[in-house]
Amino acid sequence: MCATLRKAARERRRGDFRRAMALLKRAAFEAQDRPGLWTRYALACMSAGQTADGARAFSQAVWMLERRGQTQAAAVTRQLAEIARSGHLPDNYARRRGLPWHAFAQERAAPSKH
């Protein structure tokens, strides 16, 4: 599993989001009880332009997080799922900053400084 995750990270850094998505999909399905893998897979889907798959993967992660009682993480992941489902993806936002989708999601998930 660790080798697969390293390969996915390498592909993402190279800009091959589809390859990263395929590797993370396999990892998520092999370890179905790890919401973090499902979130990584969702982010890879979004970066590869596969919004429907990304929304489903985010929803799977939300379900797992809620079952574990991790309500704050589930709430953040639910927001990302809603953005994915809305079709109003932050492509322009990300492009203006030179960020792939996963970087936008991490920025959005960061706690507010207000």
Secondary structure, 3 states (H helix, E strand, C coil): CHHHHHHHHHHHHHCCHHHHHHHHHHHHHHCCCCHHHHHHHHHHHHHCCCHHHHHHHHHHHHHHHHHCCCHHHHHHHHHHHHHHHHCCCCHHHHHHHCCCHHHHHHHHHCCCCC
